[in-house]
């Protein structure tokens, strides 16, 4: 498997080739999330407020899932369009939201017990969004299970990967978040997508993950032909 430095280098190269699309995708996601969150002022209205609250959570959650899939394609060198992040709102909406809702719930419950186990579980579930976008036949709960299997033995590497971006996040604070939008967030997301891709390839090769678990009937199928919806 590639080292952290190699994965981050690939991430930088791929991002440089399609930076405009990555920035625009982020702006679309953040913009829609902001607009949707504005409905929160309706929370004081009975029934309508409750519906608005849950609709806001659902839309922003599903957008985040599709946004993750965007960077998997980018890391693999596929041509990506910014507007493709909206596709997640059209297909398998309930599956994506249900799975990520369970991720949040499980992580919260583990964090209630102890803070550190909560962090460990967060890394354990961290590939769920990638799986949901790449393999449409994997069920909501099955995506969580596959994420746990993929991250098994790699959670510390993912933690170190996050630590390696601390310097960038500090610099971002001095640019009022502009550096984050144009570089740090796309870079970090592409690197995480790279880790997912490399670990998945490794575990498929050694049999720790099977194609059947991913809903792929023919192991010769090219994953790049799937819709990241």
Order of alpha helices (4+ residues) and beta strands (2+ residues): alpha-alpha-alpha-alpha-alpha-alpha-alpha-alpha-alpha-alpha
